Each structure stands twice: as structure tokens, then as C-alpha cells.
Amino acid sequence: MSNLARLHRRLKPCFARAQPFAQARKYMSGLISDLPRKNGWTLAEAAGELTQTGCSDCSTTRCGTTTRQ
């Protein structure tokens, strides 16, 4: 099992819904990739999203997480 998979599994209790949990893995994968720029647009594109909104707010409660700001 990869380090990304292990980290993703450890984060599962932070998510209330399955869809944001799956989206977080795509976001993390983009962050550790060799993309030349890592912003909402490039991360969303790498994750296969049609719009930026799929990845731009993954760290907020709107996405189903319980993070502190």
C-alpha cells in the first residue's frame, strides 16, 4: 500500500460523506505530483474535474470536513 493510500485512510474519520473523502485523495495526489503549478485550476484538471470548484475548497467545511480555520 502506498503512503498516499495510508494517509488517505487515516483521514477518513475527518469526512462526513464518501464523495468529499474521495475528492480529498485526488487533491492530495495532485499536491504530491510533478505538476509545474499547483493551484485550484491545475489540481482540478489533474483530478479530471470540468471546473475548478471540484478541488478549490477541499479544506473547508463546505466539502464535508471538520477542519479548524
PQR file with spaces between the fields and no chain letter, atoms N, CA, C, O and H, PARSE charges and radii, in Angstrom:
ATOM       1  N    MET     1       0.847   -1.179    0.000 -0.4000 1.5000
ATOM       2  CA   MET     1       0.000    0.000    0.000 -0.0000 2.0000
ATOM       3  C    MET     1       0.892    1.241    0.000  0.5500 1.7000
ATOM       4  O    MET     1       1.875    1.314    0.737 -0.5500 1.4000
ATOM       5  N    SER     2       0.539    2.196   -0.822 -0.4000 1.5000
ATOM       6  CA   SER     2       1.345    3.409   -0.941 -0.0000 2.0000
ATOM       7  C    SER     2       1.154    4.325    0.271  0.5500 1.7000
ATOM       8  O    SER     2       0.184    4.198    1.018 -0.5500 1.4000
ATOM       9  H    SER     2      -0.259    2.137   -1.421  0.4000 1.0000
ATOM      10  N    ASN     3       2.086    5.236    0.444 -0.4000 1.5000
ATOM      11  CA   ASN     3       1.967    6.221    1.516 -0.0000 2.0000
ATOM      12  C    ASN     3       0.730    7.078    1.336  0.5500 1.7000
ATOM      13  O    ASN     3       0.076    7.441    2.314 -0.5500 1.4000
ATOM      14  H    ASN     3       2.874    5.339   -0.163  0.4000 1.0000
ATOM      15  N    LEU     4       0.399    7.408    0.081 -0.4000 1.5000
ATOM      16  CA   LEU     4      -0.807    8.193   -0.187 -0.0000 2.0000
ATOM      17  C    LEU     4      -2.052    7.440    0.272  0.5500 1.7000
ATOM      18  O    LEU     4      -2.941    8.027    0.889 -0.5500 1.4000
ATOM      19  H    LEU     4       0.930    7.113   -0.714  0.4000 1.0000
ATOM      20  N    ALA     5      -2.118    6.164   -0.023 -0.4000 1.5000
ATOM      21  CA   ALA     5      -3.271    5.349    0.389 -0.0000 2.0000
ATOM      22  C    ALA     5      -3.373    5.277    1.911  0.5500 1.7000
ATOM      23  O    ALA     5      -4.468    5.362    2.467 -0.5500 1.4000
ATOM      24  H    ALA     5      -1.396    5.687   -0.524  0.4000 1.0000
ATOM      25  N    ARG     6      -2.241    5.121    2.577 -0.4000 1.5000
ATOM      26  CA   ARG     6      -2.255    5.070    4.041 -0.0000 2.0000
ATOM      27  C    ARG     6      -2.718    6.395    4.641  0.5500 1.7000
ATOM      28  O    ARG     6      -3.529    6.415    5.567 -0.5500 1.4000
ATOM      29  H    ARG     6      -1.352    5.052    2.125  0.4000 1.0000
ATOM      30  N    LEU     7      -2.197    7.498    4.109 -0.4000 1.5000
ATOM      31  CA   LEU     7      -2.602    8.810    4.602 -0.0000 2.0000
ATOM      32  C    LEU     7      -4.088    9.037    4.354  0.5500 1.7000
ATOM      33  O    LEU     7      -4.801    9.519    5.234 -0.5500 1.4000
ATOM      34  H    LEU     7      -1.538    7.481    3.357  0.4000 1.0000
ATOM      35  N    HIS     8      -4.545    8.696    3.179 -0.4000 1.5000
ATOM      36  CA   HIS     8      -5.952    8.877    2.839 -0.0000 2.0000
ATOM      37  C    HIS     8      -6.841    8.088    3.793  0.5500 1.7000
ATOM      38  O    HIS     8      -7.861    8.599    4.255 -0.5500 1.4000
ATOM      39  H    HIS     8      -3.966    8.304    2.464  0.4000 1.0000
ATOM      40  N    ARG     9      -6.466    6.862    4.089 -0.4000 1.5000
ATOM      41  CA   ARG     9      -7.250    6.040    5.005 -0.0000 2.0000
ATOM      42  C    ARG     9      -7.278    6.644    6.414  0.5500 1.7000
ATOM      43  O    ARG     9      -8.298    6.576    7.100 -0.5500 1.4000
ATOM      44  H    ARG     9      -5.638    6.446    3.713  0.4000 1.0000
ATOM      45  N    ARG    10      -6.166    7.230    6.837 -0.4000 1.5000
ATOM      46  CA   ARG    10      -6.112    7.844    8.174 -0.0000 2.0000
ATOM      47  C    ARG    10      -7.023    9.065    8.275  0.5500 1.7000
ATOM      48  O    ARG    10      -7.485    9.404    9.364 -0.5500 1.4000
ATOM      49  H    ARG    10      -5.338    7.286    6.280  0.4000 1.0000
ATOM      50  N    LEU    11      -7.283    9.725    7.147 -0.4000 1.5000
ATOM      51  CA   LEU    11      -8.121   10.918    7.153 -0.0000 2.0000
ATOM      52  C    LEU    11      -9.618   10.621    7.109  0.5500 1.7000
ATOM      53  O    LEU    11     -10.429   11.531    7.280 -0.5500 1.4000
ATOM      54  H    LEU    11      -6.907    9.449    6.262  0.4000 1.0000
ATOM      55  N    LYS    12      -9.989    9.385    6.886 -0.4000 1.5000
ATOM      56  CA   LYS    12     -11.406    9.036    6.728 -0.0000 2.0000
ATOM      57  C    LYS    12     -12.302    9.550    7.857  0.5500 1.7000
ATOM      58  O    LYS    12     -13.397   10.026    7.557 -0.5500 1.4000
ATOM      59  H    LYS    12      -9.330    8.646    6.747  0.4000 1.0000
ATOM      60  N    PRO    13     -11.917    9.485    9.123 -0.5600 1.5000
ATOM      61  CA   PRO    13     -12.790    9.981   10.189  0.2800 2.0000
ATOM      62  C    PRO    13     -13.072   11.490   10.107  0.5500 1.7000
ATOM      63  O    PRO    13     -13.994   11.983   10.758 -0.5500 1.4000
ATOM      64  N    CYS    14     -12.296   12.208    9.324 -0.4000 1.5000
ATOM      65  CA   CYS    14     -12.490   13.658    9.186 -0.0000 2.0000
ATOM      66  C    CYS    14     -13.612   14.012    8.220  0.5500 1.7000
ATOM      67  O    CYS    14     -14.002   15.177    8.136 -0.5500 1.4000
ATOM      68  H    CYS    14     -11.548   11.807    8.795  0.4000 1.0000
ATOM      69  N    PHE    15     -14.133   13.046    7.498 -0.4000 1.5000
ATOM      70  CA   PHE    15     -15.120   13.306    6.459 -0.0000 2.0000
ATOM      71  C    PHE    15     -16.466   12.693    6.809  0.5500 1.7000
ATOM      72  O    PHE    15     -16.548   11.553    7.264 -0.5500 1.4000
ATOM      73  H    PHE    15     -13.816   12.100    7.566  0.4000 1.0000
ATOM      74  N    ALA    16     -17.514   13.468    6.588 -0.4000 1.5000
ATOM      75  CA   ALA    16     -18.864   13.005    6.873 -0.0000 2.0000
ATOM      76  C    ALA    16     -19.463   12.233    5.695  0.5500 1.7000
ATOM      77  O    ALA    16     -20.348   11.399    5.884 -0.5500 1.4000
ATOM      78  H    ALA    16     -17.448   14.395    6.218  0.4000 1.0000
ATOM      79  N    ARG    17     -18.982   12.512    4.479 -0.4000 1.5000
ATOM      80  CA   ARG    17     -19.556   11.892    3.283 -0.0000 2.0000
ATOM      81  C    ARG    17     -18.460   11.253    2.438  0.5500 1.7000
ATOM      82  O    ARG    17     -17.300   11.663    2.491 -0.5500 1.4000
ATOM      83  H    ARG    17     -18.263   13.190    4.325  0.4000 1.0000
ATOM      84  N    ALA    18     -18.843   10.241    1.658 -0.4000 1.5000
ATOM      85  CA   ALA    18     -17.878    9.499    0.846 -0.0000 2.0000
ATOM      86  C    ALA    18     -17.323   10.330   -0.313  0.5500 1.7000
ATOM      87  O    ALA    18     -16.138   10.225   -0.631 -0.5500 1.4000
ATOM      88  H    ALA    18     -19.785    9.907    1.615  0.4000 1.0000
ATOM      89  N    GLN    19     -18.158   11.150   -0.945 -0.4000 1.5000
ATOM      90  CA   GLN    19     -17.710   11.909   -2.118 -0.0000 2.0000
ATOM      91  C    GLN    19     -16.596   12.892   -1.766  0.5500 1.7000
ATOM      92  O    GLN    19     -15.587   12.913   -2.471 -0.5500 1.4000
ATOM      93  H    GLN    19     -19.120   11.236   -0.686  0.4000 1.0000
ATOM      94  N    PRO    20     -16.717   13.703   -0.720 -0.5600 1.5000
ATOM      95  CA   PRO    20     -15.598   14.587   -0.365  0.2800 2.0000
ATOM      96  C    PRO    20     -14.346   13.813    0.047  0.5500 1.7000
ATOM      97  O    PRO    20     -13.225   14.262   -0.197 -0.5500 1.4000
ATOM      98  N    PHE    21     -14.538   12.663    0.666 -0.4000 1.5000
ATOM      99  CA   PHE    21     -13.404   11.819    1.049 -0.0000 2.0000
ATOM     100  C    PHE    21     -12.644   11.369   -0.194  0.5500 1.7000
ATOM     101  O    PHE    21     -11.413   11.411   -0.215 -0.5500 1.4000
ATOM     102  H    PHE    21     -15.448   12.299    0.865  0.4000 1.0000
ATOM     103  N    ALA    22     -13.359   10.942   -1.225 -0.4000 1.5000
ATOM     104  CA   ALA    22     -12.724   10.530   -2.478 -0.0000 2.0000
ATOM     105  C    ALA    22     -12.054   11.722   -3.161  0.5500 1.7000
ATOM     106  O    ALA    22     -10.970   11.590   -3.729 -0.5500 1.4000
ATOM     107  H    ALA    22     -14.358   10.908   -1.208  0.4000 1.0000
ATOM     108  N    GLN    23     -12.699   12.877   -3.104 -0.4000 1.5000
ATOM     109  CA   GLN    23     -12.146   14.077   -3.717 -0.0000 2.0000
ATOM     110  C    GLN    23     -10.843   14.485   -3.026  0.5500 1.7000
ATOM     111  O    GLN    23      -9.919   14.973   -3.678 -0.5500 1.4000
ATOM     112  H    GLN    23     -13.580   12.985   -2.642  0.4000 1.0000
ATOM     113  N    ALA    24     -10.771   14.287   -1.733 -0.4000 1.5000
ATOM     114  CA   ALA    24      -9.557   14.642   -0.989 -0.0000 2.0000
ATOM     115  C    ALA    24      -8.356   13.837   -1.480  0.5500 1.7000
ATOM     116  O    ALA    24      -7.241   14.356   -1.537 -0.5500 1.4000
ATOM     117  H    ALA    24     -11.521   13.891   -1.204  0.4000 1.0000
ATOM     118  N    ARG    25      -8.576   12.586   -1.830 -0.4000 1.5000
ATOM     119  CA   ARG    25      -7.466   11.773   -2.348 -0.0000 2.0000
ATOM     120  C    ARG    25      -6.961   12.327   -3.677  0.5500 1.7000
ATOM     121  O    ARG    25      -5.754   12.379   -3.914 -0.5500 1.4000
ATOM     122  H    ARG    25      -9.481   12.164   -1.784  0.4000 1.0000
ATOM     123  N    LYS    26      -7.879   12.737   -4.537 -0.4000 1.5000
ATOM     124  CA   LYS    26      -7.482   13.342   -5.805 -0.0000 2.0000
ATOM     125  C    LYS    26      -6.687   14.621   -5.558  0.5500 1.7000
ATOM     126  O    LYS    26      -5.687   14.881   -6.228 -0.5500 1.4000
ATOM     127  H    LYS    26      -8.859   12.695   -4.345  0.4000 1.0000
ATOM     128  N    TYR    27      -7.139   15.410   -4.597 -0.4000 1.5000
ATOM     129  CA   TYR    27      -6.470   16.663   -4.254 -0.0000 2.0000
ATOM     130  C    TYR    27      -5.054   16.388   -3.730  0.5500 1.7000
ATOM     131  O    TYR    27      -4.094   17.028   -4.161 -0.5500 1.4000
ATOM     132  H    TYR    27      -7.952   15.199   -4.054  0.4000 1.0000
ATOM     133  N    MET    28      -4.931   15.440   -2.805 -0.4000 1.5000
ATOM     134  CA   MET    28      -3.616   15.097   -2.262 -0.0000 2.0000
ATOM     135  C    MET    28      -2.702   14.543   -3.340  0.5500 1.7000
ATOM     136  O    MET    28      -1.509   14.846   -3.361 -0.5500 1.4000
ATOM     137  H    MET    28      -5.711   14.920   -2.455  0.4000 1.0000
ATOM     138  N    SER    29      -3.246   13.740   -4.227 -0.4000 1.5000
ATOM     139  CA   SER    29      -2.453   13.194   -5.319 -0.0000 2.0000
ATOM     140  C    SER    29      -1.893   14.308   -6.198  0.5500 1.7000
ATOM     141  O    SER    29      -0.737   14.255   -6.619 -0.5500 1.4000
ATOM     142  H    SER    29      -4.215   13.493   -4.211  0.4000 1.0000
ATOM     143  N    GLY    30      -2.710   15.303   -6.468 -0.4000 1.5000
ATOM     144  CA   GLY    30      -2.243   16.447   -7.247 -0.0000 2.0000
ATOM     145  C    GLY    30      -1.167   17.236   -6.524  0.5500 1.7000
ATOM     146  O    GLY    30      -0.225   17.722   -7.151 -0.5500 1.4000
ATOM     147  H    GLY    30      -3.648   15.346   -6.126  0.4000 1.0000
ATOM     148  N    LEU    31      -1.296   17.366   -5.210 -0.4000 1.5000
ATOM     149  CA   LEU    31      -0.307   18.122   -4.437 -0.0000 2.0000
ATOM     150  C    LEU    31       1.066   17.469   -4.449  0.5500 1.7000
ATOM     151  O    LEU    31       2.080   18.166   -4.429 -0.5500 1.4000
ATOM     152  H    LEU    31      -2.060   16.971   -4.700  0.4000 1.0000
ATOM     153  N    ILE    32       1.115   16.146   -4.481 -0.4000 1.5000
ATOM     154  CA   ILE    32       2.416   15.472   -4.458 -0.0000 2.0000
ATOM     155  C    ILE    32       2.913   15.132   -5.861  0.5500 1.7000
ATOM     156  O    ILE    32       3.990   14.558   -6.019 -0.5500 1.4000
ATOM     157  H    ILE    32       0.292   15.579   -4.498  0.4000 1.0000
ATOM     158  N    SER    33       2.127   15.488   -6.879 -0.4000 1.5000
ATOM     159  CA   SER    33       2.517   15.195   -8.254 -0.0000 2.0000
ATOM     160  C    SER    33       3.608   16.159   -8.730  0.5500 1.7000
ATOM     161  O    SER    33       4.037   17.052   -7.999 -0.5500 1.4000
ATOM     162  H    SER    33       1.252   15.954   -6.750  0.4000 1.0000
ATOM     163  N    ASP    34       4.035   15.955   -9.954 -0.4000 1.5000
ATOM     164  CA   ASP    34       5.065   16.832  -10.519 -0.0000 2.0000
ATOM     165  C    ASP    34       4.456   17.956  -11.365  0.5500 1.7000
ATOM     166  O    ASP    34       5.112   18.473  -12.269 -0.5500 1.4000
ATOM     167  H    ASP    34       3.687   15.229  -10.548  0.4000 1.0000
ATOM     168  N    LEU    35       3.223   18.331  -11.081 -0.4000 1.5000
ATOM     169  CA   LEU    35       2.612   19.457  -11.787 -0.0000 2.0000
ATOM     170  C    LEU    35       3.485   20.704  -11.609  0.5500 1.7000
ATOM     171  O    LEU    35       3.964   20.964  -10.505 -0.5500 1.4000
ATOM     172  H    LEU    35       2.690   17.911  -10.346  0.4000 1.0000
ATOM     173  N    PRO    36       3.697   21.471  -12.670 -0.5600 1.5000
ATOM     174  CA   PRO    36       4.541   22.655  -12.536  0.2800 2.0000
ATOM     175  C    PRO    36       3.906   23.750  -11.671  0.5500 1.7000
ATOM     176  O    PRO    36       4.610   24.526  -11.025 -0.5500 1.4000
ATOM     177  N    ARG    37       2.573   23.805  -11.665 -0.4000 1.5000
ATOM     178  CA   ARG    37       1.849   24.771  -10.833 -0.0000 2.0000
ATOM     179  C    ARG    37       0.775   24.014  -10.069  0.5500 1.7000
ATOM     180  O    ARG    37       0.123   23.122  -10.612 -0.5500 1.4000
ATOM     181  H    ARG    37       2.001   23.175  -12.189  0.4000 1.0000
ATOM     182  N    LYS    38       0.601   24.370   -8.826 -0.4000 1.5000
ATOM     183  CA   LYS    38      -0.399   23.687   -8.006 -0.0000 2.0000
ATOM     184  C    LYS    38      -1.381   24.717   -7.466  0.5500 1.7000
ATOM     185  O    LYS    38      -1.202   25.264   -6.379 -0.5500 1.4000
ATOM     186  H    LYS    38       1.130   25.094   -8.384  0.4000 1.0000
ATOM     187  N    ASN    39      -2.417   24.964   -8.250 -0.4000 1.5000
ATOM     188  CA   ASN    39      -3.489   25.854   -7.823 -0.0000 2.0000
ATOM     189  C    ASN    39      -4.817   25.150   -8.093  0.5500 1.7000
ATOM     190  O    ASN    39      -4.828   24.020   -8.583 -0.5500 1.4000
ATOM     191  H    ASN    39      -2.562   24.519   -9.134  0.4000 1.0000
ATOM     192  N    GLY    40      -5.920   25.796   -7.782 -0.4000 1.5000
ATOM     193  CA   GLY    40      -7.225   25.160   -7.946 -0.0000 2.0000
ATOM     194  C    GLY    40      -7.475   24.645   -9.349  0.5500 1.7000
ATOM     195  O    GLY    40      -8.024   23.558   -9.526 -0.5500 1.4000
ATOM     196  H    GLY    40      -5.911   26.713   -7.383  0.4000 1.0000
ATOM     197  N    TRP    41      -7.072   25.423  -10.356 -0.4000 1.5000
ATOM     198  CA   TRP    41      -7.306   25.020  -11.737 -0.0000 2.0000
ATOM     199  C    TRP    41      -6.486   23.791  -12.122  0.5500 1.7000
ATOM     200  O    TRP    41      -7.027   22.835  -12.678 -0.5500 1.4000
ATOM     201  H    TRP    41      -6.626   26.306  -10.212  0.4000 1.0000
ATOM     202  N    THR    42      -5.211   23.809  -11.835 -0.4000 1.5000
ATOM     203  CA   THR    42      -4.365   22.688  -12.248 -0.0000 2.0000
ATOM     204  C    THR    42      -4.675   21.422  -11.458  0.5500 1.7000
ATOM     205  O    THR    42      -4.618   20.321  -12.006 -0.5500 1.4000
ATOM     206  H    THR    42      -4.771   24.585  -11.383  0.4000 1.0000
ATOM     207  N    LEU    43      -5.002   21.569  -10.173 -0.4000 1.5000
ATOM     208  CA   LEU    43      -5.354   20.390   -9.375 -0.0000 2.0000
ATOM     209  C    LEU    43      -6.672   19.789   -9.846  0.5500 1.7000
ATOM     210  O    LEU    43      -6.809   18.567   -9.919 -0.5500 1.4000
ATOM     211  H    LEU    43      -5.048   22.463   -9.728  0.4000 1.0000
ATOM     212  N    ALA    44      -7.637   20.640  -10.164 -0.4000 1.5000
ATOM     213  CA   ALA    44      -8.917   20.145  -10.665 -0.0000 2.0000
ATOM     214  C    ALA    44      -8.736   19.442  -12.001  0.5500 1.7000
ATOM     215  O    ALA    44      -9.320   18.384  -12.234 -0.5500 1.4000
ATOM     216  H    ALA    44      -7.526   21.632  -10.104  0.4000 1.0000
ATOM     217  N    GLU    45      -7.934   20.024  -12.871 -0.4000 1.5000
ATOM     218  CA   GLU    45      -7.689   19.415  -14.177 -0.0000 2.0000
ATOM     219  C    GLU    45      -7.014   18.046  -14.023  0.5500 1.7000
ATOM     220  O    GLU    45      -7.390   17.082  -14.690 -0.5500 1.4000
ATOM     221  H    GLU    45      -7.460   20.884  -12.681  0.4000 1.0000
ATOM     222  N    ALA    46      -6.028   17.973  -13.151 -0.4000 1.5000
ATOM     223  CA   ALA    46      -5.327   16.702  -12.922 -0.0000 2.0000
ATOM     224  C    ALA    46      -6.262   15.647  -12.338  0.5500 1.7000
ATOM     225  O    ALA    46      -6.084   14.453  -12.579 -0.5500 1.4000
ATOM     226  H    ALA    46      -5.722   18.756  -12.609  0.4000 1.0000
ATOM     227  N    ALA    47      -7.268   16.091  -11.563 -0.4000 1.5000
ATOM     228  CA   ALA    47      -8.224   15.165  -10.948 -0.0000 2.0000
ATOM     229  C    ALA    47      -9.346   14.784  -11.910  0.5500 1.7000
ATOM     230  O    ALA    47     -10.201   13.964  -11.576 -0.5500 1.4000
ATOM     231  H    ALA    47      -7.413   17.061  -11.368  0.4000 1.0000
ATOM     232  N    GLY    48      -9.344   15.381  -13.105 -0.4000 1.5000
ATOM     233  CA   GLY    48     -10.370   15.052  -14.076 -0.0000 2.0000
ATOM     234  C    GLY    48     -11.650   15.847  -13.927  0.5500 1.7000
ATOM     235  O    GLY    48     -12.678   15.476  -14.493 -0.5500 1.4000
ATOM     236  H    GLY    48      -8.649   16.047  -13.377  0.4000 1.0000
ATOM     237  N    GLU    49     -11.604   16.945  -13.168 -0.4000 1.5000
ATOM     238  CA   GLU    49     -12.777   17.777  -12.979 -0.0000 2.0000
ATOM     239  C    GLU    49     -12.974   18.715  -14.166  0.5500 1.7000
ATOM     240  O    GLU    49     -12.010   19.093  -14.832 -0.5500 1.4000
ATOM     241  H    GLU    49     -10.769   17.247  -12.708  0.4000 1.0000
ATOM     242  N    LEU    50     -14.213   19.085  -14.425 -0.4000 1.5000
ATOM     243  CA   LEU    50     -14.514   20.016  -15.508 -0.0000 2.0000
ATOM     244  C    LEU    50     -14.419   21.468  -15.065  0.5500 1.7000
ATOM     245  O    LEU    50     -14.266   22.364  -15.895 -0.5500 1.4000
ATOM     246  H    LEU    50     -14.996   18.778  -13.884  0.4000 1.0000
ATOM     247  N    THR    51     -14.509   21.701  -13.756 -0.4000 1.5000
ATOM     248  CA   THR    51     -14.418   23.057  -13.212 -0.0000 2.0000
ATOM     249  C    THR    51     -13.471   23.072  -12.040  0.5500 1.7000
ATOM     250  O    THR    51     -13.146   22.026  -11.478 -0.5500 1.4000
ATOM     251  H    THR    51     -14.634   20.973  -13.082  0.4000 1.0000
ATOM     252  N    GLN    52     -13.031   24.245  -11.674 -0.4000 1.5000
ATOM     253  CA   GLN    52     -12.105   24.414  -10.553 -0.0000 2.0000
ATOM     254  C    GLN    52     -12.759   24.069   -9.228  0.5500 1.7000
ATOM     255  O    GLN    52     -12.071   23.624   -8.310 -0.5500 1.4000
ATOM     256  H    GLN    52     -13.295   25.095  -12.131  0.4000 1.0000
ATOM     257  N    THR    53     -14.059   24.258   -9.098 -0.4000 1.5000
ATOM     258  CA   THR    53     -14.715   24.106   -7.804 -0.0000 2.0000
ATOM     259  C    THR    53     -14.610   22.701   -7.231  0.5500 1.7000
ATOM     260  O    THR    53     -14.842   22.507   -6.037 -0.5500 1.4000
ATOM     261  H    THR    53     -14.619   24.619   -9.844  0.4000 1.0000
ATOM     262  N    GLY    54     -14.269   21.724   -8.049 -0.4000 1.5000
ATOM     263  CA   GLY    54     -14.120   20.367   -7.536 -0.0000 2.0000
ATOM     264  C    GLY    54     -12.987   20.220   -6.551  0.5500 1.7000
ATOM     265  O    GLY    54     -13.050   19.352   -5.680 -0.5500 1.4000
ATOM     266  H    GLY    54     -14.081   21.881   -9.019  0.4000 1.0000
ATOM     267  N    CYS    55     -11.950   21.035   -6.653 -0.4000 1.5000
ATOM     268  CA   CYS    55     -10.789   20.905   -5.775 -0.0000 2.0000
ATOM     269  C    CYS    55     -10.434   22.177   -5.004  0.5500 1.7000
ATOM     270  O    CYS    55      -9.609   22.122   -4.092 -0.5500 1.4000
ATOM     271  H    CYS    55     -11.899   21.740   -7.360  0.4000 1.0000
ATOM     272  N    SER    56     -11.018   23.288   -5.336 -0.4000 1.5000
ATOM     273  CA   SER    56     -10.547   24.533   -4.740 -0.0000 2.0000
ATOM     274  C    SER    56     -10.888   24.686   -3.272  0.5500 1.7000
ATOM     275  O    SER    56     -10.192   25.413   -2.563 -0.5500 1.4000
ATOM     276  H    SER    56     -11.688   23.333   -6.077  0.4000 1.0000
ATOM     277  N    ASP    57     -11.936   24.029   -2.786 -0.4000 1.5000
ATOM     278  CA   ASP    57     -12.351   24.213   -1.400 -0.0000 2.0000
ATOM     279  C    ASP    57     -12.313   22.934   -0.590  0.5500 1.7000
ATOM     280  O    ASP    57     -13.133   22.753    0.310 -0.5500 1.4000
ATOM     281  H    ASP    57     -12.501   23.438   -3.363  0.4000 1.0000
ATOM     282  N    CYS    58     -11.390   22.053   -0.885 -0.4000 1.5000
ATOM     283  CA   CYS    58     -11.364   20.761   -0.187 -0.0000 2.0000
ATOM     284  C    CYS    58     -11.015   20.873    1.289  0.5500 1.7000
ATOM     285  O    CYS    58     -11.193   19.901    2.023 -0.5500 1.4000
ATOM     286  H    CYS    58     -10.724   22.200   -1.616  0.4000 1.0000
ATOM     287  N    SER    59     -10.533   22.004    1.749 -0.4000 1.5000
ATOM     288  CA   SER    59     -10.151   22.111    3.160 -0.0000 2.0000
ATOM     289  C    SER    59     -11.182   22.879    3.978  0.5500 1.7000
ATOM     290  O    SER    59     -10.888   23.265    5.109 -0.5500 1.4000
ATOM     291  H    SER    59     -10.389   22.794    1.153  0.4000 1.0000
ATOM     292  N    THR    60     -12.366   23.110    3.450 -0.4000 1.5000
ATOM     293  CA   THR    60     -13.386   23.846    4.186 -0.0000 2.0000
ATOM     294  C    THR    60     -14.539   22.942    4.558  0.5500 1.7000
ATOM     295  O    THR    60     -14.670   21.837    4.033 -0.5500 1.4000
ATOM     296  H    THR    60     -12.604   22.797    2.531  0.4000 1.0000
ATOM     297  N    THR    61     -15.365   23.409    5.456 -0.4000 1.5000
ATOM     298  CA   THR    61     -16.493   22.593    5.901 -0.0000 2.0000
ATOM     299  C    THR    61     -17.524   22.412    4.808  0.5500 1.7000
ATOM     300  O    THR    61     -18.336   21.492    4.896 -0.5500 1.4000
ATOM     301  H    THR    61     -15.259   24.307    5.883  0.4000 1.0000
ATOM     302  N    ARG    62     -17.528   23.246    3.783 -0.4000 1.5000
ATOM     303  CA   ARG    62     -18.462   23.099    2.663 -0.0000 2.0000
ATOM     304  C    ARG    62     -18.272   21.745    1.983  0.5500 1.7000
ATOM     305  O    ARG    62     -19.208   21.205    1.394 -0.5500 1.4000
ATOM     306  H    ARG    62     -16.868   23.994    3.711  0.4000 1.0000
ATOM     307  N    CYS    63     -17.085   21.211    2.064 -0.4000 1.5000
ATOM     308  CA   CYS    63     -16.764   19.954    1.382 -0.0000 2.0000
ATOM     309  C    CYS    63     -17.043   18.741    2.289  0.5500 1.7000
ATOM     310  O    CYS    63     -16.822   17.604    1.872 -0.5500 1.4000
ATOM     311  H    CYS    63     -16.325   21.649    2.543  0.4000 1.0000
ATOM     312  N    GLY    64     -17.513   18.963    3.491 -0.4000 1.5000
ATOM     313  CA   GLY    64     -17.859   17.858    4.363 -0.0000 2.0000
ATOM     314  C    GLY    64     -16.801   17.497    5.390  0.5500 1.7000
ATOM     315  O    GLY    64     -16.914   16.470    6.059 -0.5500 1.4000
ATOM     316  H    GLY    64     -17.693   19.887    3.830  0.4000 1.0000
ATOM     317  N    THR    65     -15.785   18.319    5.522 -0.4000 1.5000
ATOM     318  CA   THR    65     -14.742   18.037    6.507 -0.0000 2.0000
ATOM     319  C    THR    65     -14.999   18.814    7.784  0.5500 1.7000
ATOM     320  O    THR    65     -15.904   19.645    7.853 -0.5500 1.4000
ATOM     321  H    THR    65     -15.693   19.154    4.978  0.4000 1.0000
ATOM     322  N    THR    66     -14.200   18.537    8.777 -0.4000 1.5000
ATOM     323  CA   THR    66     -14.337   19.243   10.054 -0.0000 2.0000
ATOM     324  C    THR    66     -12.999   19.837   10.447  0.5500 1.7000
ATOM     325  O    THR    66     -12.455   19.515   11.503 -0.5500 1.4000
ATOM     326  H    THR    66     -13.464   17.862    8.720  0.4000 1.0000
ATOM     327  N    THR    67     -12.475   20.695    9.608 -0.4000 1.5000
ATOM     328  CA   THR    67     -11.174   21.297    9.889 -0.0000 2.0000
ATOM     329  C    THR    67     -11.352   22.627   10.619  0.5500 1.7000
ATOM     330  O    THR    67     -12.394   23.273   10.512 -0.5500 1.4000
ATOM     331  H    THR    67     -12.917   20.957    8.750  0.4000 1.0000
ATOM     332  N    ARG    68     -10.330   23.021   11.353 -0.4000 1.5000
ATOM     333  CA   ARG    68     -10.327   24.328   12.007 -0.0000 2.0000
ATOM     334  C    ARG    68      -9.728   25.350   11.069  0.5500 1.7000
ATOM     335  O    ARG    68      -8.800   25.056   10.315 -0.5500 1.4000
ATOM     336  H    ARG    68      -9.484   22.496   11.440  0.4000 1.0000
ATOM     337  N    GLN    69     -10.270   26.564   11.124 -0.4000 1.5000
ATOM     338  CA   GLN    69      -9.722   27.623   10.278 -0.0000 2.0000
ATOM     339  C    GLN    69      -9.213   28.759   11.125  0.5500 1.7000
ATOM     340  O    GLN    69      -8.712   29.750   10.593 -0.5500 1.4000
ATOM     341  H    GLN    69     -11.024   26.803   11.737  0.4000 1.0000
